[in-house]
Amino acid sequence: MSGRADSATQPSVWAIPILVWLALLALLALTVCAAYLPLHPFRIAISLGIAFMKAGLIALVFMRLNKSSTLVRIAACAGFLWLIFMFVLTATDYLSRP
């Protein structure tokens, strides 16, 4: 078989990254729309939810965590957990000051 027939049946190397990039652009547009809509009590929750979706897409596709070993996934989750701890401790310090 020639290389041309094989490349016709397989998806492009750029197909998934381009789709994820388009999804990230759509989430960016959703973030901008949420910033200007009058959703005051839910604005932070919606923005954080969109941010977590963006971070998840980047981690899974561009950092290739979906194809990595279990140890690498555990290390990534541990780093994410420590990042959450740092944000929570910073927020408690900030909110406890008069």
C-alpha positions in Angstrom: 0.0 0.0 0.0 1.1 3.5 -0.6 1.5 6.1 2.1 -1.3 8.2 0.5 -4.0 5.6 1.2 -3.0 5.2 4.8 -3.0 9.0 5.4 -6.5 9.2 3.9 -8.0 6.8 6.4 -6.2 8.3 9.5 -7.2 11.6 11.0 -4.8 14.5 10.8 -2.3 15.0 13.6 -3.7 18.5 14.0 -7.3 17.5 14.1 -7.7 17.1 17.9 -5.5 20.1 18.9 -7.5 22.3 16.5 -10.8 21.1 17.9 -9.6 21.7 21.4 -8.3 25.2 20.4 -11.8 26.0 19.0 -13.4 24.7 22.2 -11.0 27.0 24.2 -12.0 29.9 22.1 -15.7 29.1 22.6 -15.1 28.9 26.4 -13.3 32.3 26.2 -16.3 33.8 24.4 -18.6 32.3 27.1 -16.4 33.8 29.8 -16.6 37.3 28.2 -20.4 36.9 27.9 -20.7 35.8 31.5 -18.7 38.8 32.6 -21.2 41.2 31.0 -24.5 39.4 31.9 -26.3 40.4 35.1 -25.6 37.1 37.0 -24.2 38.7 40.1 -24.8 35.9 42.7 -23.6 33.2 40.2 -20.9 35.1 38.3 -17.9 33.7 40.3 -19.2 30.1 40.2 -19.8 30.3 36.4 -16.4 31.8 35.8 -14.6 29.2 37.9 -16.5 26.4 36.2 -15.5 27.7 32.8 -11.9 28.1 34.1 -11.8 24.5 35.3 -13.1 23.3 32.0 -10.3 25.2 30.2 -7.7 23.8 32.5 -9.0 20.3 32.1 -8.9 20.6 28.3 -5.3 21.9 28.4 -4.2 19.2 30.8 -5.7 16.4 29.0 -4.8 17.3 25.4 -1.8 19.6 25.4 -0.1 18.1 28.4 -1.1 14.6 27.2 -2.4 13.4 30.5 -5.0 11.2 28.8 -2.2 9.1 27.3 0.3 9.3 30.2 1.1 6.7 32.9 -0.7 6.5 36.2 2.2 7.9 38.1 2.2 11.1 36.0 -1.6 11.5 36.4 -1.2 11.1 40.2 1.6 13.7 40.2 -0.6 16.1 38.2 -3.5 15.6 40.5 -1.3 16.2 43.5 0.0 19.4 42.1 -3.5 20.6 41.4 -4.5 19.7 44.9 -1.7 21.7 46.4 -2.7 24.6 44.1 -6.2 24.5 45.6 -4.7 24.4 49.1 -2.7 27.5 48.4 -5.7 29.4 47.0 -7.9 28.4 50.0 -5.2 29.5 52.5 -4.6 32.7 50.7 -8.3 33.4 50.6 -8.7 32.7 54.3 -5.8 35.0 55.1 -7.3 37.8 52.9 -10.8 37.4 54.3 -9.8 37.2 57.9 -8.1 40.6 57.9 -10.1 43.6 59.1 
